[in-house]
Every structure is written in C-alpha cells, then in structure tokens.
Amino acid sequence: MRSVMFSIRACVVRFRTRVSFLLLCFLVTLLIAGLFYFRNVTAQTGATPTPDRLAQPTLPPIPSQADFGAQVYWLSCLPCHGDKGQGLTEEFRQTYPPEDRNCWESGCHGERPYEGGFQLPRNVPALIGKGTIEKFSNAATLQAYIRAAMAYWKPGSLSEEDAWRVTAFLLRENGFWDGSMELNSQNAARIVFHASTSQNEKSTWKDQNSGEYHS
C-alpha cells in the first residue's frame, strides 16, 4: 500500500513539475512574442517621439556662454519670440494649449489682459534669421537693449550675466559669433553686424580692430 502511495505521490510531483515547466515555457513564449509584436508595430508605424518644442534645452557636458544663453532664451524670450526665434507666428501659437492660443483676445494679452498681466503688441519680431538683429550696430548695443528693455513684461529683469548669455546665443544662432570665447563688454563693440547681400550667403561679423570679416 505504501509503495502504491509513494508511486502516486511521485507521479503527482512529476506531473506538477511538467505542468510548471510547460507553464513557464508558455509564459516565456508569450513574452518573446509580445516583444517581437511591439518591435514590429513600432517599425511599421515609424513611432518616433515627437520633440517637445516648448521643453527646456539641455546643456552639453561643457556648456558655452551661448549654451547657457539658450536656457535664458527659453525662459524669458521663447514665449513671445518663438522656439526658433521666428516671432509670435500663427504656427508657433498652435504649440500652446487651446485656451492660450489667441494672445490678443480680452482676458489674455489683449486690450483688457488678465489681472496682473500685460498687453502684447500685435507684431512680435523674429530674432533669428536674416535681417533680424542687424538693426543694432554691434553686439554691445544689442546686449544693452536686452538688458534695459527685456523681458517685455518686466524690463530690466535680466541680470547682467544673463543678458550677455542670451546675446551670445542670438549671435551664434544668427552666424555672427562662433562662441569660442566669452562675449563681454571688452569685445562686444568689436562685433559689428554686416548683413548678407544674398539669401544664400552666410552672415558675417566685422572685427573693428583688424577690419576683417569673419563668418
């Protein structure tokens, strides 16, 4: 009788072991199938995360003055001047929540802005692109204007350092500054803006000391 009981128990143990093994194999198969399915769906749909145009720019391992300026621009300039310096265009306003897209309606930034708010001009100029900053004679006058008049809703709120940083950023994005050295009061007046003569030419800046143009 005991041998029969032991035999039955052994069979049960072997049965359970086989069931457990088969169940494990089944689960592993499902996992692998799921991974392949997800991979194939991703490949077929070309699923690529959409970049967040309003996200704060990240700094490289060794950030330059202009890299820091990109963050100053993001915080104080981008809301009005656009993520690419294009100005407050219709296309750029579509990146904002629906309730914030009509900047000039009453209760937003129109004639009767929200409490504690401010009224926006109808045309917010571009800052990056041909002819955008050439109205300033040189980098020093651009920095002085930014320091005194920006941000638009709180003029003079930028620190001296942040004003230099965002100036360096704008110069770099417009091709007037390579960012190899720090922009400051000692060298900014030497960077004279020279507008391109054609749409395909690169912008250049002129060193007043040497008289040379640099691209």
C-alpha positions in Angstrom: 0.0 0.0 0.0 2.8 2.3 0.9 4.6 1.6 -2.3 1.4 2.5 -4.2 1.1 5.8 -2.3 4.7 6.7 -2.9 4.2 5.8 -6.6 1.2 8.1 -6.8 2.9 10.9 -5.0 5.9 10.6 -7.3 3.6 10.7 -10.3 1.9 13.8 -8.9 5.2 15.5 -8.3 6.4 14.7 -11.8 3.0 15.9 -13.2 3.2 19.2 -11.3 6.8 19.6 -12.4 5.9 19.1 -16.0 2.9 21.4 -15.7 5.1 24.1 -14.1 7.7 23.7 -16.8 5.1 23.9 -19.6 3.5 26.9 -18.0 6.9 28.6 -17.7 7.7 27.8 -21.4 4.3 29.2 -22.3 4.8 32.5 -20.4 8.3 32.9 -21.9 6.9 32.3 -25.4 4.2 34.9 -24.8 6.8 37.4 -23.6 9.0 36.9 -26.6 6.0 37.1 -29.0 4.9 40.3 -27.3 8.4 41.9 -27.7 8.5 41.0 -31.4 5.0 42.3 -31.9 5.8 45.6 -30.2 9.0 45.9 -32.2 7.2 45.2 -35.5 4.4 47.7 -34.7 7.0 50.3 -33.8 8.9 49.6 -37.0 5.8 49.7 -39.2 4.3 52.9 -37.8 7.7 54.6 -37.5 6.9 55.5 -34.0 9.3 58.3 -33.1 8.7 60.5 -30.1 7.5 64.0 -31.1 10.0 66.5 -29.9 8.6 68.9 -27.3 9.2 72.3 -28.8 8.5 74.0 -25.5 10.9 71.8 -23.5 13.9 73.4 -21.7 17.0 72.9 -23.8 19.6 70.6 -22.2 23.2 71.6 -21.7 26.2 69.8 -23.2 28.9 68.4 -20.9 30.9 71.5 -21.3 28.4 74.3 -21.9 29.5 77.6 -23.5 28.1 81.0 -22.8 25.7 80.6 -25.7 24.5 77.3 -24.4 23.6 78.9 -21.2 22.0 81.7 -23.2 19.7 79.1 -24.9 18.2 78.4 -21.5 17.8 82.1 -20.8 16.1 82.5 -24.1 13.8 79.5 -23.3 12.8 81.1 -20.0 12.4 84.7 -20.9 12.2 85.1 -24.7 10.7 81.9 -26.3 7.1 82.5 -25.1 6.9 85.6 -27.3 9.7 85.3 -29.9 9.1 81.6 -30.8 11.1 78.4 -30.2 13.2 79.1 -33.3 13.3 82.8 -32.9 10.6 83.2 -35.6 8.5 85.6 -33.7 4.9 85.0 -32.4 3.6 83.4 -35.6 0.3 81.6 -36.1 2.1 78.3 -36.4 4.1 78.8 -33.2 1.0 79.7 -31.2 -0.6 76.4 -32.1 2.0 74.7 -29.8 0.3 76.3 -26.8 -2.8 75.0 -25.0 -6.0 75.9 -26.9 -7.0 78.5 -24.2 -3.7 80.3 -24.7 -3.5 80.5 -28.5 -5.4 83.7 -29.1 -2.9 86.0 -27.4 -4.8 89.2 -28.2 -8.3 88.4 -27.0 -9.7 90.1 -24.0 -8.7 88.4 -20.8 -5.4 87.1 -22.3 -2.9 89.7 -23.6 -5.4 91.9 -25.5 -6.8 95.3 -24.6 -8.0 94.1 -21.2 -5.4 91.5 -20.1 -5.8 89.2 -17.2 -5.2 90.6 -13.7 -1.5 91.3 -13.3 -1.0 90.5 -17.0 0.3 92.7 -19.8 -0.8 93.6 -23.3 1.2 92.2 -26.2 2.0 94.2 -29.4 0.3 92.8 -32.5 3.7 92.0 -34.1 6.4 90.3 -32.1 9.6 90.4 -34.2 11.7 87.4 -35.1 15.2 87.3 -33.5 16.8 84.6 -35.6 17.1 84.8 -39.4 18.4 87.2 -42.0 18.0 90.8 -41.1 16.7 90.2 -37.6 19.4 91.8 -35.4 21.2 93.9 -37.9 19.2 96.9 -36.8 21.6 97.1 -33.9 25.1 98.4 -34.8 27.0 95.8 -32.9 26.8 93.2 -30.1 27.3 95.8 -27.4 24.2 97.8 -28.4 22.2 94.6 -28.7 23.2 93.5 -25.2 22.4 97.0 -23.8 19.0 96.9 -25.3 18.2 93.4 -24.0 19.5 94.4 -20.5 17.3 97.5 -20.4 14.1 96.5 -22.2 13.7 92.8 -21.8 11.9 90.7 -20.8 8.9 92.6 -22.3 6.6 92.1 -19.3 9.4 93.1 -16.9 12.0 95.3 -18.5 15.4 95.2 -16.8 14.7 91.9 -15.0 17.6 90.0 -16.6 20.8 90.0 -14.8 23.9 91.4 -16.5 25.3 87.9 -16.9 22.0 86.5 -18.4 21.9 89.5 -20.8 25.3 88.6 -22.1 24.4 84.9 -22.3 21.3 85.5 -24.4 23.2 87.9 -26.6 25.8 85.3 -27.2 23.1 82.8 -28.0 21.4 85.1 -30.5 24.7 86.0 -32.2 25.6 82.3 -32.5 22.2 81.3 -33.9 22.5 84.2 -36.5 26.0 83.2 -37.5 27.7 86.3 -36.0 29.6 84.5 -33.3 31.3 81.2 -33.0 31.2 81.0 -29.2 34.9 80.2 -29.0 35.4 82.9 -26.4 33.2 84.7 -23.9 31.3 87.7 -25.1 31.7 90.7 -22.7 31.9 94.4 -22.5 35.6 94.3 -23.6 35.0 92.7 -27.0 31.3 93.2 -27.8 31.6 96.5 -29.6 34.1 95.0 -32.0 31.5 92.6 -33.3 29.8 94.8 -36.0 26.9 93.2 -37.8 27.3 93.1 -41.6 24.1 92.0 -43.4 24.4 89.4 -46.1 24.0 90.6 -49.6 22.0 87.5 -50.7 19.8 84.9 -49.1 22.3 82.1 -49.6 25.3 83.9 -48.1 26.3 83.4 -44.5 26.1 86.3 -42.1 29.4 87.7 -41.1 30.7 89.9 -38.3 33.4 92.5 -38.5 36.3 93.0 -36.1 36.7 96.7 -35.8 40.3 96.4 -34.7 41.5 94.3 -37.6 38.9 95.3 -40.1 38.4 91.6 -41.0 35.1 89.9 -41.6 34.5 86.6 -40.0 31.9 84.0 -40.9 
